[in-house]
Amino acid sequence: MNIPEPSLDERLHVAAVTQAAHEAVTAAGGFLPFEQFMELVLYAPRLGYYAVGTHKLGRGGDFVTAPELSPVLAYGLATQYAEVAARLSADALPVGSSPSILEIGAGSGRLAFDVLSKLDELNALPAEYQILEISPDLKARQRALLEQLPPHLWERVRFLSTLPSTPWMGVVLANEVVDAMPVEWFEFNGHAWQEVGVALAGGELIWAHRQASAEQRRFLDAKQPQPILGERRERNARLESWVSAVFATLARGVGLFIDYGGGESEVWHGARHSGTLTSFYRHHQNVDLFRYAGICDVTAWVDFTELRHAARAGHVNLAGFTTQAAFLMHTDFEAHFQAPSTHPNAQDLMSKAQAAKRLMHPNDMGERFKVMALSKNLDAPLRGFKNDLSHLL
């Protein structure tokens, strides 16, 4: 695999992250669970991948997200928001209140830029467009881009450091957020499930194993009752508490979660015995997590069945589950795509067509990415989920 060599600055950063991992292993008594290692290399202040100024998105970064390719996803989400907001506004909201948007993990800010632009066109602007971003680097990029919006749109943007603490109504947007949450990692040794972690040997970081807990084994046995030797799997043990926190102050509204993954039968399919955990460095996949610690993305498929279970535990309802392609098709994909104002010439049209094709094609993002709607105190069908696949969860 011809992976680019890290720059000098990157190598120095890896050295600092590696030293922090050494210290974390020692503090943990010699075995650092993978979940904690993943948290360190992605989110540790001044060290983690998402906490420092690396170029993560686009051609020169490590991965490309749908908003960077085309505004089509943003237009679809804006259309779905407008429908939800209209229902909320028609239900005699308290005086002075109106629906808002909360985007968690806003990437470069492109999704927010395009959603607000489309909602302006639809005459359905939110009271506020709140952004919760933990990466100082990405927050700076978001601000730089969103400041280019017309003043009447920019003035609606609010940057948050924590989830809202007071009741609000509207829509939560989380595009490629859940896949980047730290996960537990397991391997089957032929007799029992072992938890994977990090240890030290000869002054170097190594992969190590310990017996999975009884609770972890129950979860794994239920998901995969007949594992094979060497089978690897992962679990997002934080999902339930995270969903509960996200919806804690949402009085009424919908959460839209877009990510790659699938239902339990897809994610835990017997043919996928290596699991879904992977890493990216400059668009190269499955890089050495020790060699590229702190400068590569680490991610795992989203088990949407578990996301649904987490919602139930938090008294939040499943309002729909579908593929990204189906969601876009039912939120006016063709109308958005053909709008003359967004395609001034044939060359531009062709370029946008190629980008949009990736979002819709079944062998690309169209079916690998799913969209789940979770609702709270709002029982009504959503247009983006007419092709509902909830029976696959």
C-alpha positions in Angstrom: 0.0 0.0 0.0 1.6 3.2 -1.2 0.7 5.5 1.7 2.2 9.0 1.7 5.0 9.6 4.2 4.0 12.0 7.0 5.6 15.4 7.0 8.2 16.3 9.7 5.5 18.2 11.6 3.2 15.2 11.4 5.9 12.9 12.7 6.6 15.2 15.6 2.9 15.2 16.4 2.6 11.5 16.2 5.5 11.3 18.7 3.6 13.6 21.1 0.5 11.5 20.8 2.5 8.3 21.2 4.0 9.6 24.4 0.5 10.5 25.7 -0.6 7.0 24.9 2.4 5.5 26.8 1.4 7.6 29.8 -2.3 6.5 29.5 -1.4 2.8 29.3 0.8 3.2 32.4 -2.0 5.1 34.3 -4.5 2.4 33.3 -2.3 -0.3 34.9 -0.8 -1.7 31.7 -3.9 -2.2 29.6 -5.7 0.7 27.9 -9.0 -0.4 26.4 -9.3 0.5 22.7 -12.2 2.8 23.4 -10.0 5.0 25.5 -7.1 4.8 23.0 -9.5 5.9 20.2 -10.8 8.8 22.4 -7.2 9.9 22.9 -6.0 9.8 19.3 -9.2 11.5 18.0 -10.2 14.0 20.8 -7.5 14.6 23.3 -7.0 18.4 23.7 -4.1 19.7 21.5 -3.3 16.1 20.4 -6.3 14.3 19.0 -7.1 14.2 15.3 -10.2 16.4 15.6 -8.6 18.7 18.1 -5.7 20.0 16.0 -5.3 22.0 12.8 -5.0 19.2 10.2 -6.6 19.4 6.8 -9.2 16.6 7.2 -11.8 17.3 4.5 -11.7 17.3 0.7 -9.1 16.2 -1.9 -6.1 17.2 0.1 -7.5 15.8 3.4 -8.2 12.3 4.6 -11.8 11.8 3.5 -14.6 13.5 1.6 -18.1 14.0 3.0 -21.3 14.4 1.1 -21.6 18.2 1.7 -18.1 18.7 0.3 -19.2 16.9 -2.9 -22.6 18.5 -3.6 -25.2 20.8 -2.0 -27.9 18.1 -2.8 -27.8 16.6 0.7 -28.1 20.0 2.3 -31.1 20.8 0.0 -32.8 17.6 1.0 -32.2 18.2 4.7 -33.5 21.8 4.3 -36.7 20.5 2.6 -37.2 18.0 5.4 -36.6 20.7 8.1 -39.1 23.0 6.4 -41.8 20.3 6.6 -41.1 19.7 10.3 -40.9 23.4 11.1 -44.3 24.0 9.4 -45.9 21.4 11.6 -44.4 22.8 14.8 -45.3 26.3 13.9 -48.9 25.3 13.2 -49.3 23.8 16.7 -49.6 27.1 18.6 -46.0 27.4 19.8 -45.4 29.5 22.9 -45.2 33.3 22.2 -41.7 34.2 21.0 -40.6 30.7 20.1 -40.0 29.3 16.7 -38.2 26.2 15.4 -34.4 26.1 15.2 -31.7 23.8 13.9 -28.9 22.2 15.9 -26.1 20.7 13.8 -23.7 18.4 15.7 -20.2 18.2 14.2 -20.5 20.6 11.3 -17.4 19.7 9.4 -16.2 22.5 7.2 -19.5 24.4 7.6 -20.5 23.7 4.1 -23.7 21.8 5.1 -24.8 24.7 7.3 -24.0 27.2 4.5 -26.1 25.3 2.0 -29.0 24.5 4.4 -29.4 28.1 5.3 -29.1 29.2 1.7 -31.8 26.8 0.7 -34.1 27.6 3.6 -33.8 31.3 2.7 -35.0 30.3 -0.8 -37.9 28.3 0.7 -38.8 31.2 3.1 -38.4 28.8 6.0 -35.5 30.1 7.9 -34.9 28.8 11.5 -34.9 31.2 14.4 -31.3 30.0 15.0 -28.8 27.6 13.3 -26.9 26.3 16.3 -23.6 24.5 15.7 -21.9 22.2 18.3 -18.4 21.6 17.3 -15.6 20.2 19.6 -12.8 20.8 17.1 -11.2 24.3 17.4 -9.7 23.9 13.9 -13.0 23.0 12.3 -14.9 25.7 14.3 -12.5 28.3 12.8 -13.1 27.0 9.3 -16.9 27.0 9.9 -16.8 30.6 11.0 -14.7 31.7 8.1 -17.1 30.1 5.6 -20.3 31.1 7.3 -19.3 34.7 7.7 -19.6 34.9 3.9 -23.4 34.3 4.1 -25.6 37.3 3.6 -26.0 39.2 7.0 -29.6 38.1 7.6 -28.4 34.5 7.4 -25.1 34.9 9.3 -26.9 36.6 12.2 -28.8 33.4 12.8 -25.7 31.2 13.4 -24.8 30.4 17.0 -21.7 28.4 18.0 -22.2 26.3 21.1 -19.7 24.7 23.4 -22.2 22.3 25.0 -25.6 20.9 24.1 -28.5 23.3 24.7 -29.4 23.5 28.4 -32.9 25.0 27.9 -35.9 23.6 26.1 -36.1 24.2 22.4 -37.9 22.9 19.3 -36.8 22.0 15.8 -34.4 19.6 14.1 -31.1 18.0 15.1 -28.7 17.3 12.2 -25.8 14.8 12.6 -24.0 14.0 9.4 -21.2 11.5 9.9 -21.0 12.0 13.6 -21.9 8.6 15.2 -19.3 6.8 13.1 -16.5 8.8 14.8 -17.6 8.0 18.4 -15.1 5.9 20.3 -15.9 2.2 20.2 -15.0 -1.0 22.1 -13.1 -3.5 20.0 -13.2 -7.3 20.4 -11.6 -10.4 19.0 -12.7 -14.0 19.3 -9.8 -16.4 20.1 -11.6 -19.6 19.3 -13.0 -20.1 22.8 -14.1 -16.7 24.1 -14.4 -13.0 23.2 -11.4 -10.9 24.2 -11.4 -7.1 24.5 -8.7 -5.5 22.4 -6.6 -2.7 24.0 -3.1 -1.2 24.0 -0.2 -2.2 26.1 3.6 -1.6 26.2 6.4 -4.0 25.3 10.0 -3.0 25.0 9.0 0.6 25.2 6.6 0.3 22.2 2.9 0.3 21.9 1.4 -3.1 21.1 -2.1 -4.5 20.7 -3.1 -6.6 23.7 -6.1 -8.6 24.8 -8.0 -9.4 28.0 -11.1 -11.3 28.7 -14.3 -9.5 27.8 -16.6 -8.7 30.7 -19.7 -10.7 31.3 -21.9 -7.8 30.0 -19.7 -7.4 26.9 -20.0 -11.2 26.2 -23.7 -11.1 26.5 -23.9 -8.3 24.0 -21.5 -10.1 21.5 -23.1 -13.5 21.9 -26.5 -12.0 21.1 -25.2 -10.2 18.0 -22.9 -13.0 16.8 -23.7 -16.4 18.3 -21.3 -18.4 16.1 -18.1 -16.4 15.7 -15.1 -17.8 13.9 -11.4 -17.8 15.1 -10.0 -14.3 14.7 -13.3 -12.6 14.2 -13.3 -8.9 15.2 -16.2 -6.8 16.1 -16.9 -3.4 17.7 -19.5 -1.8 19.9 -20.5 1.8 20.6 -21.1 1.5 24.3 -21.7 5.3 24.6 -24.7 5.5 22.2 -27.5 5.4 24.8 -26.1 8.1 27.0 -25.3 10.3 24.0 -28.8 10.0 22.4 -30.3 10.8 25.8 -28.1 13.9 26.1 -28.9 15.1 22.5 -32.7 14.8 23.1 -32.7 16.0 26.7 -33.8 19.5 26.0 -35.4 19.0 22.6 -39.0 19.6 23.7 -40.5 18.8 20.3 -38.9 17.9 17.0 -36.8 15.5 15.0 -33.2 14.3 14.9 -31.8 13.3 11.5 -28.8 11.0 11.6 -26.9 10.4 8.4 -24.0 7.9 8.4 -22.6 4.8 6.7 -23.7 1.6 8.3 -27.0 -0.4 8.4 -29.3 -2.5 10.5 -28.0 -5.2 12.7 -28.3 -7.9 10.0 -26.1 -5.9 7.6 -23.4 -4.7 10.1 -23.2 -8.1 11.8 -23.4 -10.2 8.7 -21.4 -13.4 9.0 -19.3 -12.4 5.9 -18.1 -9.3 7.7 -16.0 -11.2 10.3 -13.3 -8.6 10.3 -15.7 -6.0 11.7 -16.0 -2.4 10.3 -13.4 -0.5 12.2 -11.0 1.3 9.9 -8.8 4.4 9.6 -7.9 6.9 6.9 -4.9 9.0 6.1 -5.0 11.1 2.9 -7.7 8.9 1.4 -5.7 5.7 2.2 -7.7 3.2 4.3 -6.6 0.8 7.1 -3.4 2.6 8.0 -1.3 1.6 11.0 -3.0 3.2 14.0 0.3 3.5 15.9 2.4 4.9 13.1 -0.3 7.5 12.3 -1.7 8.1 15.8 -3.3 11.6 16.0 -3.0 12.3 12.2 -5.5 9.7 10.9 -9.2 9.4 11.2 -10.6 6.3 13.0 -14.1 5.2 12.3 -16.6 2.3 12.5 -19.9 1.6 10.8 -23.0 2.7 12.6 -25.3 -0.1 13.8 -28.6 1.7 13.3 -30.4 -1.1 15.2 -28.4 -0.1 18.3 -29.2 3.6 17.6 -32.9 2.7 17.6 -32.5 0.8 20.9 -30.7 3.8 22.4 -33.6 6.1 21.3 -36.2 3.8 22.9 -34.3 3.9 26.2 -34.4 7.6 26.0 -38.2 7.6 25.2 -37.6 8.9 21.7 -39.5 7.4 18.8 -38.2 6.0 15.5 -39.8 8.1 12.8 -38.1 6.5 9.7 -35.1 4.7 8.4 -34.0 4.7 4.7 -31.1 4.9 2.3 -29.5 8.3 1.5 -30.6 7.8 -2.1 -34.2 7.3 -1.2 -34.2 10.2 1.3 -32.8 12.5 -1.4 -35.3 11.3 -4.0 -38.3 12.0 -1.7 -37.0 15.5 -0.7 -37.1 17.0 -4.2 -33.7 15.8 -5.5 -34.6 16.4 -9.1 -36.1 19.8 -8.5 -33.0 20.9 -6.5 -30.7 19.5 -9.0 -32.3 21.1 -12.0 -32.7 24.5 -10.5 -31.3 26.9 -13.2 -29.8 29.3 -10.6 -27.5 26.6 -9.3 -26.4 25.4 -12.8 -25.4 28.4 -14.9 -23.8 26.5 -17.7 -23.5 23.0 -19.2 -20.0 22.4 -17.9 -21.1 23.3 -14.4 -24.1 21.1 -14.8 -22.0 18.1 -15.8 -19.6 18.6 -12.8 -22.5 18.8 -10.4 -24.1 15.8 -12.0 -21.0 13.7 -11.4 -20.8 14.8 -7.7 -24.5 14.2 -7.1 -24.3 10.8 -8.7 -21.9 9.7 -5.9 -24.6 10.7 -3.3 -27.2 8.6 -5.1 -25.4 5.6 -6.7 -26.1 2.3 -4.9 -22.5 1.3 -5.1 -21.3 4.5 -3.7 -22.9 6.7 -1.0 -26.5 6.1 -2.1 -27.0 2.9 -0.2 -23.9 2.6 2.0 -25.2 5.7 3.8 -28.4 5.6 5.7 -30.7 8.2 7.2 -32.6 7.7 10.5 -35.2 10.0 11.9 -35.9 10.0 15.6 -38.8 12.1 16.8 -39.9 13.5 20.2 -43.4 14.6 20.8 -44.1 14.9 17.1 -46.1 12.1 15.5 -46.4 12.6 11.8 -45.0 11.0 8.6 -41.9 12.6 7.2 -41.6 13.0 3.4 -38.0 11.8 3.3 -38.9 8.4 4.6 -41.6 7.3 2.2 -39.4 4.3 1.3 -39.2 3.3 5.0 -36.8 0.4 5.8 -37.4 0.3 9.5 -38.3 -3.4 9.2 -34.6 -4.1 8.5 -33.6 -2.9 12.0 
